[in-house]
Amino acid sequence: MVSVVELFVRVVGNDPVIQGFVGGIVIAMLNLIGASLVLIWRNPSERALDGALGFAAGVMLAAAFTSLILPGIEQYSGGNPVPTLVGLVLGVVFLDRADMLVPHAHYLLTGRRRPDEADPSTSLPLDNERLTPVILFILAITLHNMPEGLAVGVGFGSGDVENAIPLMFAIGIQNIPEGLAVSVAAINAGLDRRFYAVFAGVRSGIVEIPLAVVGAIAVTVVEPLLPYAMGFAAGAMLFVISDEIIPETHTRGYERIATLGVMAGVVVMLYLDVSLG
């Protein structure tokens, strides 16, 4: 029986850059599926959204370690943790600084501002009160999708398809609830026409395709950068989980559902890692 890895290589080929490109398309398409769910599931409850986002956080959490941090240390640094950990720190610092340029995503989902952030309404000089929150939200989610696309590209660029494919599926799976959340937020912000809400969700995931290609090219051209790049992608993902997703799922009284979602996400990712890798 042909394995998923063998089938992927047969269809896509052995070029890491092409593999990264296809991986980016896969995760962007799963984002599209999530964003389109709003056409069927018109009014998802806060409880359901918190559980789904918790699941996404769990998948990303496990993937950051099993597909990025541990391979970066064990396979590409000869057991030396320094390069991967340096990359991780740089990823955290980059997301922390970049996050200051756009409002925290949770603000446009809940309307509440945290003590550590400026007023999002003044983040960009936009006059249209209806479109401003949607544009800001898309910018925020686009920023947070960047490490996901980069991670997939770096994974395939490493040449380790057995680790890259579980990572691709993990990020793609977590893109489904994330895409749905973007569409719901777009509707709540004033874009009540379903087409525009779905378009907002799709737009937030498109950035993953070019970044997957960039990640694959970068590590194939400059191979010594690989453990740093894997750490960078992992650090950025962990920052998003801790700073945005988990806090957001604990603001409406459904902490237990969100926590169970995280645990389910971790289990799914570990299963994917073992069965596909």
C-alpha positions as protocol buffer text, in pm:
chain_id: "A"
residue {
  index: 1
  type: MET
  ca { x: 0 y: 0 z: 0 }
}
residue {
  index: 2
  type: VAL
  ca { x: 134 y: 340 z: -102 }
}
residue {
  index: 3
  type: SER
  ca { x: 188 y: 575 z: 193 }
}
residue {
  index: 4
  type: VAL
  ca { x: 76 y: 936 z: 197 }
}
residue {
  index: 5
  type: VAL
  ca { x: 439 y: 1049 z: 177 }
}
residue {
  index: 6
  type: GLU
  ca { x: 512 y: 830 z: -126 }
}
residue {
  index: 7
  type: LEU
  ca { x: 193 y: 944 z: -299 }
}
residue {
  index: 8
  type: PHE
  ca { x: 276 y: 1309 z: -237 }
}
residue {
  index: 9
  type: VAL
  ca { x: 625 y: 1268 z: -384 }
}
residue {
  index: 10
  type: ARG
  ca { x: 489 y: 1081 z: -687 }
}
residue {
  index: 11
  type: VAL
  ca { x: 239 y: 1356 z: -762 }
}
residue {
  index: 12
  type: VAL
  ca { x: 445 y: 1663 z: -673 }
}
residue {
  index: 13
  type: GLY
  ca { x: 801 y: 1545 z: -738 }
}
residue {
  index: 14
  type: ASN
  ca { x: 1120 y: 1581 z: -535 }
}
residue {
  index: 15
  type: ASP
  ca { x: 1188 y: 1953 z: -576 }
}
residue {
  index: 16
  type: PRO
  ca { x: 1161 y: 2107 z: -224 }
}
residue {
  index: 17
  type: VAL
  ca { x: 1051 y: 2444 z: -364 }
}
residue {
  index: 18
  type: ILE
  ca { x: 767 y: 2289 z: -566 }
}
residue {
  index: 19
  type: GLN
  ca { x: 673 y: 2082 z: -262 }
}
residue {
  index: 20
  type: GLY
  ca { x: 665 y: 2400 z: -52 }
}
residue {
  index: 21
  type: PHE
  ca { x: 448 y: 2572 z: -313 }
}
residue {
  index: 22
  type: VAL
  ca { x: 200 y: 2283 z: -315 }
}
residue {
  index: 23
  type: GLY
  ca { x: 206 y: 2274 z: 65 }
}
residue {
  index: 24
  type: GLY
  ca { x: 120 y: 2644 z: 71 }
}
residue {
  index: 25
  type: ILE
  ca { x: -172 y: 2585 z: -165 }
}
residue {
  index: 26
  type: VAL
  ca { x: -301 y: 2300 z: 52 }
}
residue {
  index: 27
  type: ILE
  ca { x: -307 y: 2504 z: 373 }
}
residue {
  index: 28
  type: ALA
  ca { x: -456 y: 2805 z: 192 }
}
residue {
  index: 29
  type: MET
  ca { x: -733 y: 2585 z: 48 }
}
residue {
  index: 30
  type: LEU
  ca { x: -816 y: 2450 z: 392 }
}
residue {
  index: 31
  type: ASN
  ca { x: -833 y: 2812 z: 511 }
}
residue {
  index: 32
  type: LEU
  ca { x: -1082 y: 2871 z: 227 }
}
residue {
  index: 33
  type: ILE
  ca { x: -1290 y: 2574 z: 344 }
}
residue {
  index: 34
  type: GLY
  ca { x: -1297 y: 2716 z: 696 }
}
residue {
  index: 35
  type: ALA
  ca { x: -1388 y: 3063 z: 575 }
}
residue {
  index: 36
  type: SER
  ca { x: -1666 y: 2918 z: 358 }
}
residue {
  index: 37
  type: LEU
  ca { x: -1826 y: 2734 z: 649 }
}
residue {
  index: 38
  type: VAL
  ca { x: -1999 y: 3060 z: 736 }
}
residue {
  index: 39
  type: LEU
  ca { x: -2219 y: 3005 z: 431 }
}
residue {
  index: 40
  type: ILE
  ca { x: -2356 y: 2687 z: 591 }
}
residue {
  index: 41
  type: TRP
  ca { x: -2301 y: 2744 z: 963 }
}
residue {
  index: 42
  type: ARG
  ca { x: -2439 y: 3096 z: 967 }
}
residue {
  index: 43
  type: ASN
  ca { x: -2435 y: 3164 z: 1340 }
}
residue {
  index: 44
  type: PRO
  ca { x: -2172 y: 2955 z: 1521 }
}
residue {
  index: 45
  type: SER
  ca { x: -2199 y: 2996 z: 1896 }
}
residue {
  index: 46
  type: GLU
  ca { x: -1921 y: 3148 z: 2105 }
}
residue {
  index: 47
  type: ARG
  ca { x: -1887 y: 2812 z: 2279 }
}
residue {
  index: 48
  type: ALA
  ca { x: -1830 y: 2634 z: 1947 }
}
residue {
  index: 49
  type: LEU
  ca { x: -1583 y: 2896 z: 1825 }
}
residue {
  index: 50
  type: ASP
  ca { x: -1383 y: 2879 z: 2148 }
}
residue {
  index: 51
  type: GLY
  ca { x: -1366 y: 2500 z: 2124 }
}
residue {
  index: 52
  type: ALA
  ca { x: -1261 y: 2516 z: 1759 }
}
residue {
  index: 53
  type: LEU
  ca { x: -995 y: 2779 z: 1821 }
}
residue {
  index: 54
  type: GLY
  ca { x: -869 y: 2578 z: 2119 }
}
residue {
  index: 55
  type: PHE
  ca { x: -835 y: 2279 z: 1888 }
}
residue {
  index: 56
  type: ALA
  ca { x: -637 y: 2493 z: 1642 }
}
residue {
  index: 57
  type: ALA
  ca { x: -407 y: 2606 z: 1923 }
}
residue {
  index: 58
  type: GLY
  ca { x: -346 y: 2245 z: 2031 }
}
residue {
  index: 59
  type: VAL
  ca { x: -256 y: 2137 z: 1679 }
}
residue {
  index: 60
  type: MET
  ca { x: -14 y: 2428 z: 1637 }
}
residue {
  index: 61
  type: LEU
  ca { x: 138 y: 2371 z: 1980 }
}
residue {
  index: 62
  type: ALA
  ca { x: 222 y: 2007 z: 1912 }
}
residue {
  index: 63
  type: ALA
  ca { x: 337 y: 2081 z: 1556 }
}
residue {
  index: 64
  type: ALA
  ca { x: 578 y: 2349 z: 1674 }
}
residue {
  index: 65
  type: PHE
  ca { x: 764 y: 2088 z: 1878 }
}
residue {
  index: 66
  type: THR
  ca { x: 729 y: 1766 z: 1677 }
}
residue {
  index: 67
  type: SER
  ca { x: 786 y: 1911 z: 1330 }
}
residue {
  index: 68
  type: LEU
  ca { x: 1004 y: 2216 z: 1393 }
}
residue {
  index: 69
  type: ILE
  ca { x: 1186 y: 2244 z: 1727 }
}
residue {
  index: 70
  type: LEU
  ca { x: 1284 y: 1881 z: 1783 }
}
residue {
  index: 71
  type: PRO
  ca { x: 1391 y: 1809 z: 1420 }
}
residue {
  index: 72
  type: GLY
  ca { x: 1577 y: 2142 z: 1417 }
}
residue {
  index: 73
  type: ILE
  ca { x: 1781 y: 2036 z: 1719 }
}
residue {
  index: 74
  type: GLU
  ca { x: 1821 y: 1663 z: 1659 }
}
residue {
  index: 75
  type: GLN
  ca { x: 1848 y: 1634 z: 1280 }
}
residue {
  index: 76
  type: TYR
  ca { x: 1983 y: 1965 z: 1157 }
}
residue {
  index: 77
  type: SER
  ca { x: 2203 y: 2087 z: 1444 }
}
residue {
  index: 78
  type: GLY
  ca { x: 2365 y: 1761 z: 1547 }
}
residue {
  index: 79
  type: GLY
  ca { x: 2198 y: 1777 z: 1887 }
}
residue {
  index: 80
  type: ASN
  ca { x: 2312 y: 2134 z: 1950 }
}
residue {
  index: 81
  type: PRO
  ca { x: 2001 y: 2328 z: 2063 }
}
residue {
  index: 82
  type: VAL
  ca { x: 2153 y: 2676 z: 2027 }
}
residue {
  index: 83
  type: PRO
  ca { x: 2076 y: 2752 z: 1658 }
}
residue {
  index: 84
  type: THR
  ca { x: 1713 y: 2640 z: 1686 }
}
residue {
  index: 85
  type: LEU
  ca { x: 1660 y: 2821 z: 2015 }
}
residue {
  index: 86
  type: VAL
  ca { x: 1817 y: 3139 z: 1876 }
}
residue {
  index: 87
  type: GLY
  ca { x: 1575 y: 3117 z: 1584 }
}
residue {
  index: 88
  type: LEU
  ca { x: 1288 y: 3061 z: 1827 }
}
residue {
  index: 89
  type: VAL
  ca { x: 1375 y: 3375 z: 2022 }
}
residue {
  index: 90
  type: LEU
  ca { x: 1402 y: 3576 z: 1700 }
}
residue {
  index: 91
  type: GLY
  ca { x: 1059 y: 3449 z: 1591 }
}
residue {
  index: 92
  type: VAL
  ca { x: 904 y: 3557 z: 1919 }
}
residue {
  index: 93
  type: VAL
  ca { x: 1069 y: 3900 z: 1905 }
}
residue {
  index: 94
  type: PHE
  ca { x: 962 y: 3952 z: 1543 }
}
residue {
  index: 95
  type: LEU
  ca { x: 596 y: 3870 z: 1613 }
}
residue {
  index: 96
  type: ASP
  ca { x: 598 y: 4077 z: 1931 }
}
residue {
  index: 97
  type: ARG
  ca { x: 727 y: 4384 z: 1746 }
}
residue {
  index: 98
  type: ALA
  ca { x: 513 y: 4329 z: 1438 }
}
residue {
  index: 99
  type: ASP
  ca { x: 207 y: 4283 z: 1657 }
}
residue {
  index: 100
  type: MET
  ca { x: 243 y: 4645 z: 1764 }
}
residue {
  index: 101
  type: LEU
  ca { x: 164 y: 4756 z: 1408 }
}
residue {
  index: 102
  type: VAL
  ca { x: -187 y: 4611 z: 1404 }
}
residue {
  index: 103
  type: PRO
  ca { x: -451 y: 4560 z: 1674 }
}
residue {
  index: 104
  type: HIS
  ca { x: -468 y: 4233 z: 1858 }
}
residue {
  index: 105
  type: ALA
  ca { x: -703 y: 4005 z: 1670 }
}
residue {
  index: 106
  type: HIS
  ca { x: -922 y: 3944 z: 1972 }
}
residue {
  index: 107
  type: TYR
  ca { x: -1027 y: 4312 z: 1988 }
}
residue {
  index: 108
  type: LEU
  ca { x: -1227 y: 4285 z: 1669 }
}
residue {
  index: 109
  type: LEU
  ca { x: -1384 y: 3959 z: 1782 }
}
residue {
  index: 110
  type: THR
  ca { x: -1492 y: 4089 z: 2122 }
}
residue {
  index: 111
  type: GLY
  ca { x: -1470 y: 4469 z: 2118 }
}
residue {
  index: 112
  type: ARG
  ca { x: -1258 y: 4458 z: 2433 }
}
residue {
  index: 113
  type: ARG
  ca { x: -910 y: 4605 z: 2452 }
}
residue {
  index: 114
  type: ARG
  ca { x: -641 y: 4460 z: 2675 }
}
residue {
  index: 115
  type: PRO
  ca { x: -438 y: 4686 z: 2905 }
}
residue {
  index: 116
  type: ASP
  ca { x: -117 y: 4622 z: 2708 }
}
residue {
  index: 117
  type: GLU
  ca { x: -234 y: 4757 z: 2374 }
}
residue {
  index: 118
  type: ALA
  ca { x: -315 y: 5089 z: 2215 }
}
residue {
  index: 119
  type: ASP
  ca { x: -657 y: 5182 z: 2082 }
}
residue {
  index: 120
  type: PRO
  ca { x: -694 y: 4978 z: 1759 }
}
residue {
  index: 121
  type: SER
  ca { x: -921 y: 5241 z: 1606 }
}
residue {
  index: 122
  type: THR
  ca { x: -619 y: 5471 z: 1575 }
}
residue {
  index: 123
  type: SER
  ca { x: -382 y: 5211 z: 1430 }
}
residue {
  index: 124
  type: LEU
  ca { x: -443 y: 5311 z: 1067 }
}
residue {
  index: 125
  type: PRO
  ca { x: -562 y: 5639 z: 913 }
}
residue {
  index: 126
  type: LEU
  ca { x: -886 y: 5504 z: 766 }
}
residue {
  index: 127
  type: ASP
  ca { x: -1206 y: 5705 z: 754 }
}
residue {
  index: 128
  type: ASN
  ca { x: -1464 y: 5442 z: 666 }
}
residue {
  index: 129
  type: GLU
  ca { x: -1605 y: 5326 z: 999 }
}
residue {
  index: 130
  type: ARG
  ca { x: -1755 y: 5017 z: 843 }
}
residue {
  index: 131
  type: LEU
  ca { x: -1443 y: 4891 z: 667 }
}
residue {
  index: 132
  type: THR
  ca { x: -1175 y: 5001 z: 913 }
}
residue {
  index: 133
  type: PRO
  ca { x: -1224 y: 4718 z: 1166 }
}
residue {
  index: 134
  type: VAL
  ca { x: -1240 y: 4456 z: 892 }
}
residue {
  index: 135
  type: ILE
  ca { x: -921 y: 4581 z: 726 }
}
residue {
  index: 136
  type: LEU
  ca { x: -742 y: 4591 z: 1060 }
}
residue {
  index: 137
  type: PHE
  ca { x: -861 y: 4242 z: 1143 }
}
residue {
  index: 138
  type: ILE
  ca { x: -742 y: 4105 z: 808 }
}
residue {
  index: 139
  type: LEU
  ca { x: -403 y: 4266 z: 867 }
}
residue {
  index: 140
  type: ALA
  ca { x: -381 y: 4109 z: 1212 }
}
residue {
  index: 141
  type: ILE
  ca { x: -472 y: 3760 z: 1091 }
}
residue {
  index: 142
  type: THR
  ca { x: -247 y: 3792 z: 786 }
}
residue {
  index: 143
  type: LEU
  ca { x: 42 y: 3872 z: 1019 }
}
residue {
  index: 144
  type: HIS
  ca { x: -39 y: 3568 z: 1228 }
}
residue {
  index: 145
  type: ASN
  ca { x: -65 y: 3342 z: 921 }
}
residue {
  index: 146
  type: MET
  ca { x: 286 y: 3434 z: 810 }
}
residue {
  index: 147
  type: PRO
  ca { x: 468 y: 3189 z: 1041 }
}
residue {
  index: 148
  type: GLU
  ca { x: 234 y: 2911 z: 932 }
}
residue {
  index: 149
  type: GLY
  ca { x: 322 y: 2949 z: 565 }
}
residue {
  index: 150
  type: LEU
  ca { x: 688 y: 2992 z: 653 }
}
residue {
  index: 151
  type: ALA
  ca { x: 682 y: 2677 z: 866 }
}
residue {
  index: 152
  type: VAL
  ca { x: 543 y: 2467 z: 581 }
}
residue {
  index: 153
  type: GLY
  ca { x: 803 y: 2604 z: 339 }
}
residue {
  index: 154
  type: VAL
  ca { x: 1087 y: 2545 z: 582 }
}
residue {
  index: 155
  type: GLY
  ca { x: 959 y: 2194 z: 648 }
}
residue {
  index: 156
  type: PHE
  ca { x: 969 y: 2097 z: 281 }
}
residue {
  index: 157
  type: GLY
  ca { x: 1287 y: 2295 z: 220 }
}
residue {
  index: 158
  type: SER
  ca { x: 1462 y: 2077 z: 476 }
}
residue {
  index: 159
  type: GLY
  ca { x: 1413 y: 1779 z: 245 }
}
residue {
  index: 160
  type: ASP
  ca { x: 1246 y: 1582 z: 525 }
}
residue {
  index: 161
  type: VAL
  ca { x: 912 y: 1512 z: 358 }
}
residue {
  index: 162
  type: GLU
  ca { x: 811 y: 1269 z: 632 }
}
residue {
  index: 163
  type: ASN
  ca { x: 808 y: 1555 z: 885 }
}
residue {
  index: 164
  type: ALA
  ca { x: 686 y: 1820 z: 642 }
}
residue {
  index: 165
  type: ILE
  ca { x: 364 y: 1643 z: 542 }
}
residue {
  index: 166
  type: PRO
  ca { x: 228 y: 1603 z: 899 }
}
residue {
  index: 167
  type: LEU
  ca { x: 319 y: 1968 z: 957 }
}
residue {
  index: 168
  type: MET
  ca { x: 132 y: 2069 z: 639 }
}
residue {
  index: 169
  type: PHE
  ca { x: -178 y: 1876 z: 743 }
}
residue {
  index: 170
  type: ALA
  ca { x: -158 y: 2009 z: 1099 }
}
residue {
  index: 171
  type: ILE
  ca { x: -143 y: 2371 z: 990 }
}
residue {
  index: 172
  type: GLY
  ca { x: -411 y: 2309 z: 728 }
}
residue {
  index: 173
  type: ILE
  ca { x: -644 y: 2153 z: 984 }
}
residue {
  index: 174
  type: GLN
  ca { x: -601 y: 2442 z: 1226 }
}
residue {
  index: 175
  type: ASN
  ca { x: -665 y: 2683 z: 937 }
}
residue {
  index: 176
  type: ILE
  ca { x: -1024 y: 2559 z: 915 }
}
residue {
  index: 177
  type: PRO
  ca { x: -1147 y: 2702 z: 1248 }
}
residue {
  index: 178
  type: GLU
  ca { x: -922 y: 3004 z: 1199 }
}
residue {
  index: 179
  type: GLY
  ca { x: -1077 y: 3076 z: 858 }
}
residue {
  index: 180
  type: LEU
  ca { x: -1423 y: 3044 z: 1009 }
}
residue {
  index: 181
  type: ALA
  ca { x: -1330 y: 3286 z: 1287 }
}
residue {
  index: 182
  type: VAL
  ca { x: -1212 y: 3544 z: 1033 }
}
residue {
  index: 183
  type: SER
  ca { x: -1538 y: 3521 z: 839 }
}
residue {
  index: 184
  type: VAL
  ca { x: -1747 y: 3552 z: 1156 }
}
residue {
  index: 185
  type: ALA
  ca { x: -1543 y: 3853 z: 1266 }
}
residue {
  index: 186
  type: ALA
  ca { x: -1591 y: 4016 z: 926 }
}
residue {
  index: 187
  type: ILE
  ca { x: -1968 y: 3974 z: 957 }
}
residue {
  index: 188
  type: ASN
  ca { x: -1966 y: 4107 z: 1314 }
}
residue {
  index: 189
  type: ALA
  ca { x: -1762 y: 4406 z: 1199 }
}
residue {
  index: 190
  type: GLY
  ca { x: -2028 y: 4505 z: 948 }
}
residue {
  index: 191
  type: LEU
  ca { x: -1975 y: 4303 z: 632 }
}
residue {
  index: 192
  type: ASP
  ca { x: -2305 y: 4119 z: 655 }
}
residue {
  index: 193
  type: ARG
  ca { x: -2294 y: 3992 z: 297 }
}
residue {
  index: 194
  type: ARG
  ca { x: -2158 y: 3638 z: 304 }
}
residue {
  index: 195
  type: PHE
  ca { x: -1946 y: 3679 z: -7 }
}
residue {
  index: 196
  type: TYR
  ca { x: -1742 y: 3960 z: 142 }
}
residue {
  index: 197
  type: ALA
  ca { x: -1708 y: 3778 z: 473 }
}
residue {
  index: 198
  type: VAL
  ca { x: -1570 y: 3469 z: 300 }
}
residue {
  index: 199
  type: PHE
  ca { x: -1344 y: 3688 z: 88 }
}
residue {
  index: 200
  type: ALA
  ca { x: -1199 y: 3836 z: 408 }
}
residue {
  index: 201
  type: GLY
  ca { x: -1123 y: 3484 z: 532 }
}
residue {
  index: 202
  type: VAL
  ca { x: -964 y: 3381 z: 204 }
}
residue {
  index: 203
  type: ARG
  ca { x: -756 y: 3698 z: 189 }
}
residue {
  index: 204
  type: SER
  ca { x: -605 y: 3626 z: 529 }
}
residue {
  index: 205
  type: GLY
  ca { x: -478 y: 3285 z: 413 }
}
residue {
  index: 206
  type: ILE
  ca { x: -340 y: 3379 z: 72 }
}
residue {
  index: 207
  type: VAL
  ca { x: -16 y: 3508 z: 227 }
}
residue {
  index: 208
  type: GLU
  ca { x: 72 y: 3152 z: 326 }
}
residue {
  index: 209
  type: ILE
  ca { x: 146 y: 3043 z: -32 }
}
residue {
  index: 210
  type: PRO
  ca { x: 430 y: 3286 z: -118 }
}
residue {
  index: 211
  type: LEU
  ca { x: 577 y: 3251 z: 231 }
}
residue {
  index: 212
  type: ALA
  ca { x: 585 y: 2873 z: 193 }
}
residue {
  index: 213
  type: VAL
  ca { x: 783 y: 2920 z: -128 }
}
residue {
  index: 214
  type: VAL
  ca { x: 1015 y: 3176 z: 33 }
}
residue {
  index: 215
  type: GLY
  ca { x: 1077 y: 2945 z: 328 }
}
residue {
  index: 216
  type: ALA
  ca { x: 1160 y: 2651 z: 101 }
}
residue {
  index: 217
  type: ILE
  ca { x: 1394 y: 2858 z: -119 }
}
residue {
  index: 218
  type: ALA
  ca { x: 1570 y: 3017 z: 177 }
}
residue {
  index: 219
  type: VAL
  ca { x: 1668 y: 2694 z: 347 }
}
residue {
  index: 220
  type: THR
  ca { x: 1761 y: 2513 z: 24 }
}
residue {
  index: 221
  type: VAL
  ca { x: 1988 y: 2797 z: -89 }
}
residue {
  index: 222
  type: VAL
  ca { x: 2142 y: 2862 z: 253 }
}
residue {
  index: 223
  type: GLU
  ca { x: 2126 y: 2523 z: 423 }
}
residue {
  index: 224
  type: PRO
  ca { x: 2299 y: 2633 z: 749 }
}
residue {
  index: 225
  type: LEU
  ca { x: 2000 y: 2861 z: 809 }
}
residue {
  index: 226
  type: LEU
  ca { x: 1767 y: 2562 z: 841 }
}
residue {
  index: 227
  type: PRO
  ca { x: 1771 y: 2515 z: 1221 }
}
residue {
  index: 228
  type: TYR
  ca { x: 1742 y: 2891 z: 1270 }
}
residue {
  index: 229
  type: ALA
  ca { x: 1449 y: 2906 z: 1027 }
}
residue {
  index: 230
  type: MET
  ca { x: 1274 y: 2612 z: 1195 }
}
residue {
  index: 231
  type: GLY
  ca { x: 1317 y: 2776 z: 1534 }
}
residue {
  index: 232
  type: PHE
  ca { x: 1195 y: 3110 z: 1397 }
}
residue {
  index: 233
  type: ALA
  ca { x: 876 y: 2956 z: 1256 }
}
residue {
  index: 234
  type: ALA
  ca { x: 815 y: 2764 z: 1578 }
}
residue {
  index: 235
  type: GLY
  ca { x: 871 y: 3070 z: 1798 }
}
residue {
  index: 236
  type: ALA
  ca { x: 633 y: 3278 z: 1589 }
}
residue {
  index: 237
  type: MET
  ca { x: 366 y: 3007 z: 1608 }
}
residue {
  index: 238
  type: LEU
  ca { x: 406 y: 2969 z: 1984 }
}
residue {
  index: 239
  type: PHE
  ca { x: 375 y: 3346 z: 2025 }
}
residue {
  index: 240
  type: VAL
  ca { x: 45 y: 3350 z: 1836 }
}
residue {
  index: 241
  type: ILE
  ca { x: -88 y: 3060 z: 2045 }
}
residue {
  index: 242
  type: SER
  ca { x: 4 y: 3216 z: 2378 }
}
residue {
  index: 243
  type: ASP
  ca { x: -62 y: 3581 z: 2299 }
}
residue {
  index: 244
  type: GLU
  ca { x: -379 y: 3556 z: 2093 }
}
residue {
  index: 245
  type: ILE
  ca { x: -558 y: 3225 z: 2055 }
}
residue {
  index: 246
  type: ILE
  ca { x: -561 y: 3086 z: 2409 }
}
residue {
  index: 247
  type: PRO
  ca { x: -634 y: 3421 z: 2582 }
}
residue {
  index: 248
  type: GLU
  ca { x: -917 y: 3484 z: 2336 }
}
residue {
  index: 249
  type: THR
  ca { x: -1079 y: 3146 z: 2410 }
}
residue {
  index: 250
  type: HIS
  ca { x: -1077 y: 3223 z: 2784 }
}
residue {
  index: 251
  type: THR
  ca { x: -1272 y: 3549 z: 2779 }
}
residue {
  index: 252
  type: ARG
  ca { x: -1633 y: 3436 z: 2738 }
}
residue {
  index: 253
  type: GLY
  ca { x: -1677 y: 3169 z: 3004 }
}
residue {
  index: 254
  type: TYR
  ca { x: -1597 y: 2862 z: 2795 }
}
residue {
  index: 255
  type: GLU
  ca { x: -1249 y: 2794 z: 2928 }
}
residue {
  index: 256
  type: ARG
  ca { x: -1312 y: 2422 z: 2982 }
}
residue {
  index: 257
  type: ILE
  ca { x: -1438 y: 2370 z: 2627 }
}
residue {
  index: 258
  type: ALA
  ca { x: -1137 y: 2561 z: 2492 }
}
residue {
  index: 259
  type: THR
  ca { x: -898 y: 2355 z: 2707 }
}
residue {
  index: 260
  type: LEU
  ca { x: -1054 y: 2029 z: 2589 }
}
residue {
  index: 261
  type: GLY
  ca { x: -1017 y: 2161 z: 2235 }
}
residue {
  index: 262
  type: VAL
  ca { x: -645 y: 2220 z: 2296 }
}
residue {
  index: 263
  type: MET
  ca { x: -603 y: 1865 z: 2427 }
}
residue {
  index: 264
  type: ALA
  ca { x: -789 y: 1724 z: 2125 }
}
residue {
  index: 265
  type: GLY
  ca { x: -567 y: 1925 z: 1892 }
}
residue {
  index: 266
  type: VAL
  ca { x: -251 y: 1794 z: 2056 }
}
residue {
  index: 267
  type: VAL
  ca { x: -377 y: 1434 z: 2026 }
}
residue {
  index: 268
  type: VAL
  ca { x: -465 y: 1479 z: 1657 }
}
residue {
  index: 269
  type: MET
  ca { x: -125 y: 1629 z: 1575 }
}
residue {
  index: 270
  type: LEU
  ca { x: 65 y: 1358 z: 1761 }
}
residue {
  index: 271
  type: TYR
  ca { x: -137 y: 1094 z: 1577 }
}
residue {
  index: 272
  type: LEU
  ca { x: -63 y: 1261 z: 1243 }
}
residue {
  index: 273
  type: ASP
  ca { x: 305 y: 1284 z: 1328 }
}
residue {
  index: 274
  type: VAL
  ca { x: 328 y: 913 z: 1409 }
}
residue {
  index: 275
  type: SER
  ca { x: 100 y: 777 z: 1136 }
}
residue {
  index: 276
  type: LEU
  ca { x: 230 y: 997 z: 852 }
}
residue {
  index: 277
  type: GLY
  ca { x: 586 y: 1053 z: 968 }
}
